[in-house]
């Protein structure tokens, strides 16, 4: 089997849905499992619903109606007859969402987040599946929550590989087009969980691993993996081939084209990953597989914005020792703060971190009791793999460099823009 993943940008409107059909006509769809994200910016819109649920109940209904209206317009653009069964199927999901908003008793934000945000993927795949059937392509719609089983760490769940493998190998029908949701799973009580933001790529890798798939293809609005984000760098170039090892390095440092957890299951079974354009599906794109590390061999730029640079020093000028560092990292783990760069000296310890869950203030209250804490907000972390002088100069130009770290293959720079 082949596993294809289509992200939100590829199914953001009726034309996007039609284009997925066209892509499949060109590249084939037998023995294919499609992993599909929520449509367009639906996840963001459902995050507004969640925010209103907790903070602005007077605006809750209006925010739900916005999501409904958006999907209803796509349905009207795709299906001429409003009596088509897809309208009832989508309305059933919205009824389920509204029921949850009225009857939920849990105050746990992360639990509520996963139950609500999951409707984006459930609805998008339902619409796509019905449209394929409407166009004469028989599909099997799969509720991924019956297949990918996880622990109960909401918003960042860990996969139970043994149970997931059993479910997928036993229940996925081959020789037809399967359509399922990215990003989602379910815990042992069958409550919905999510695999972390952008986790749809990971979903594709999980299915590929469990099905011993021939390949995984991630369809995007770019021709493949570039050596830099074209939004931030001029003259970004296409990378034709990346080894698993190099791709894992790039993902570790924050390259957003491939989700960090996606590559490990694929590497274990040497399943190639292709990143291709849904605009020009017959172009070769980028291959991530066994082979040369990088072709062509170029500096690769990764940008992480909205970072937090924290500098800790001992109050009494004593050394920062292993026991101190261990204690600090235990707090990072407890408060789910992701560390992207570390630098330490005898009496200071600096880290550039991502505070995705906005827990820094609570952690800082604990740190400040034992350390002098200085921090800079909204800094940018640039990572250059295979850097040269020209690449380094391009990153540092017109910026204040707050911290710089260089190893044999990689250079990292924390900067603030000059006002």
N, C-alpha and C positions, 0 to 999 in steps of 0.2 A: 504493500500500500504506500501511497504518497500522502503526506500531511501538508495541507496548505493553511496558512493563517492570514486572514484579512483583518486589518485594524479599522478603527473608527473612521479614519479619513476615507477609506475605500467604500464605505457604506453610509456616507453621511446624508444621502438623499436618494431619490428614485433613480436618478441617472447613475449613481454609484452602484446600486443594486443591479441595474441592467448591465453595467460594465463587468461586474463579477460574472454574470451569465456569459458575457462575450469572451472574457478571459478563459473560462472553462471550456467554451466551444473551441478555442484555439489550442489549448494545452491538454485537453482531455479531462474527463471527470470520473471514469470508472476506477474503482479501487482507490477512491480519494476520500479523505476525511477533512472537512473544513472546520477550522476553529475561527470563530468570528467574535469581534469585540462589539461593544455598544456603539450605536450610530452617532457619528460626529462628536459633539460635545455633551452627549447625554449623561456621561458619568459626572461631569461638572454640574449639570442641571440637577441631577439627583443629590449631589452634595449640598446644593442650595435647599432642597427639600429637607435634608437631614438637619441642616443648620436651623431652618425655620421650625422644625419639629421640636428642637431643644430650646430655641431662643425667641422665635417670633411666631407663635401659634396663629396669630391673626393673618399671617401671609402664607400659611402652610398650604391651604387649598389652592390658592392662585399659582403657587410654584408647581404643584402637581398638575394642574390644568395646562401649564406651559409645556410640560413634557408630553402630555396627552396630545395636545394640539400639534406639536412637532411631528409625532409619529403618525397621527391621523392624516396629515397632509401627504406624507410619503405613501401611505396606503391609498389615498385617493388618486395620487399620480401613477401608481402601479396597477391598480385594479379598477376597471370601469364600473363594475357592479358592487355597490355598497352592501349587497346581500352576500358577497363572497364570505366563506367561512373564516377567513383570516381576521376580519373585523371583530367577530365574536371571540376569537382566540386571544387577540391583543387586549380587548376589553376585559377579558377574564383576568389577565395579569394586572391590569390597573385596579380591578375590584379587589384582588388579593393584596395589592399594595395599600389601598385605602383601608382595608380591614386591619392590616397590621398597624397602621398609624393610629387607629382608634383603640385597638385592644392590647397593644404591646404593654407589658408591665416592667420590662427590664430597663434600668437606668444606664446600663453599660453602653457608652458611646460606640465603642468598636463593634460590639454585637449588633447594635441598631444599624450602624453604617453598612455592614455586610448584608443584612437582610434587605435593606432598601436599595443599595447601589446595584445589586445583582439583577434587578429587573431590566436594566439596560441591555444586558447580554441576552437574557431570556426573550425579550421582545424582538431584538434585532434578528436573532436566529430564526424565530418563528416567522417573521416577515420574509426573510430570504428563502426559507424552506418552502413556504407557500408559493412564492414567486417562481421558484425553480419548477415546482410541480405544475404550476399554471403554464409554464413555457414547455412542458413536456418532458422535463428531466425529473425522474422519480428520485425522491430523497428519503433518507431516514433521519428524522429530527431526534437528537439525543439530549436528554437532560444530564449535563456533565456531573451534576451533584450525585447521581446514582453510580458514577464511575470513579471519580477522583475523591478519595477519602482522606481526611486530614485530621490533625489535632484541633483543639478549640482555641487556638491563638488567632482571634479575629483580626482581620486586616493584614495578617502576615503568616498565614497558616503553613504548617509543615506537612508534607505528603506522607501518608502511610503507604509506602511503596508496595508492600506485600499484598495488601487488600486491593489497592488500585490496580496492580498487575492482574490479579485474579479477575476483577470486574471487567477490565477492558478486553483481555484475551478471550474471555468466555462470551461476551455479549455484543461486541461490535460486529455487525454484518459486513462481510466483504463483498466485492463485485457490485457495489453501488455507491452512490454519493451520500456520505454521512455528514450531517451538519450539527455542530455543537458549540457551546459557549466557551470563550476564553476566560481566564482570570478567576473562575469559581471552583469551589469544591463543597464538601459537606462534612461535618464532624460526626461522631458516633451517635449523636442524638438527631441527626439529619437536619441540623440547623446549617444554613448557608455560611460558608467561609470564603475568604478571598486570599489569593496567593501573593498579594503585594501589587502595588500600582504597576502597570505595564506587564502584568503577569500572563497575558494571553500567549506570548511567545513561549513561556514556560509550559503552559498547557499543551501547546503543540509538541514540545519536546517530550513531555510525559507520555502522550499518546504514541508518538513515534517509537519511543523506547519500548513501551509495552506491546506494540504491534510488530516490532522488528521492521520498521518501515524502511522503504527504499531511500527516502529523502524527506526533508522538511523544506518548504518554501515559504518565506515571509514576503508577502506582497505589499509594497509600499509605493508612495508617490515620488520616490527617487529612483535613479537607475541601479542602485546597489549601495554598498557601503562606501562612503567617501572617506578621504583621509582627514576631513574637517567638516564641521557643520557649515553649509553654505550661507546660513543666516549671519554668521559671525566672521567668516573668512572668505575673501575673494579667491577665485581660481582653485576651488576644492577639486580634487581629482578622484576618479573612480578606482577602487582597489579591486582587481580581478580575482585574486586568491588570497585568503588568510588562513593560516594554520589554526587548529583548535587552540593551541597554546597561546598564540598571539591574540586570538579573538577573546580568550578568557582574560588575558592581561588588559586588553582594551575595555572589556566589560567591567572588570574590577575597578578600573580608574574612572568609570562613569560614562563610557560611550553608550548613547541611548538607542542606537540602531538595534542592538541585541541585548536582551535582558540578561543580567549576570547569571541567573540560575539556569538559563536555557541550555548552555553549552555542555555542562557536565554529563547529563544523561546521554547526549548525542555522541560525545567523545568516547564514552564507555563502549558503545557498540559501533563506533566509526560510521555513524549515519551522517551523510553530508547535509549541510544547511545552505540553502540558496537564498539570497536577498535579491528580489527582482521587482521590476516596475509593473504595476497594474495598468499603467498608461501605455507602455510598450512591452507587452508580456513575452514577446519572442526574442527580446534582447537577452544577452547571456547573463547579465547581472554579476553578482559577487558569489563566489563559492567559498564556504568555510568548511575545510576538510583536511585530510592528511595531505602533506606536501610542503612546499616552501612556506616560510613564515609570512612573507609579504611580497606581493607582486602587483604593481611595481613597488620597489623599495623606496618609501617616502616618509618624511616625518608625519606623524599622526597627532592631530590636535584634539583634545577633549576639554570641554568647558563645563564647569559646574558653578552656577550662580547662586546667590542667596545663601552663601555659606557663613559659618561663624568661626572666627579665629579666636581660640582661647589660649591664654598664657598663664600657667600656674607657677608660682615660686613659693619656696618655703618661707614662712613668716620669720623664722629665726636664722635664716641663711644656712641652714643645714642642707646636706646633699639630698637630692631627690633620688631615692633608692628603689630597688625592685619592689619592696613592700608598698611604697607610696604609689608606684605606677600600677601595681596590681589592684590597689584600692580604688584608684581613679577609673580604671577600665571596668571594674565591677559596677561602678555608678553609671558609666556610659551604657553598659548592658542593661542595667535595671531601668534606665530612663529612655531606652531605645533611641539613643543618639549615635548616629553612624559616623565613625572616624574615617576620614579620607586622607589624612597626612599627619605624620608624627615627627617631631624634632625635639630632642632634649639635650640639655647641658647639665653641668654639675648641680646647679641650684634652680634650674627652670625647666619647664616641660610645656611645649606648645603643640596644639592640635588644631587642625582645620576639620570642622564637623558639619554634619547636616542634621538639623533639629526638626525632622519631619513632623513629629508629634507635639512640637512646641512645649517641650519639657525642660528646657534649659534653666528657666528661672527657679524651678523647684530643685534641680540638681545643684545650681549655683549656691542656694541657701545652705546646702550641706558642705559643698567644697570650701566655701568661705570661712567655715569654722576652723579649717586646718591649713588653708593655703591663701596666699594673696592671689586674687583672680583678676586678670585684665582680659577684656574681650573686645573684638571689633565685629560689628554686625554687617550683613549685606556685602561681604567680600566675595571675590571671584577666584576660584581655583582653576588654573590652567595646568593641564598635564600634556607633555609632549613626549610621545614614544619615538625613539630613533631621531632625537633632536640634533640640530646643527646650529651654528652661530646665527644663521639667517632666521631660522625658526624662533630661536630664543629672542632675538631682537624684535621680531614682529609682535610677540606676546607682551613684551615689556614696554613697548613704545607708548608714550603718553599716559603712563600709569604709575602709581606709587607701589613699589614692591615691598610688601610687609614681611614676606618669608620666602626663602628659595631653597630648594633641595635638589641635588643632582647626583644621579647614580650612573652606571655605565650606559644603560639604555634609555633612562627616563629622567626627565626634568620636570619638577613641579614648582609652580610659582603662585603665591597668594598675592592678589593685587586689589587696590582700590583705584577707581578712576580719579583723575585729577579734576576737581570741580572747576 
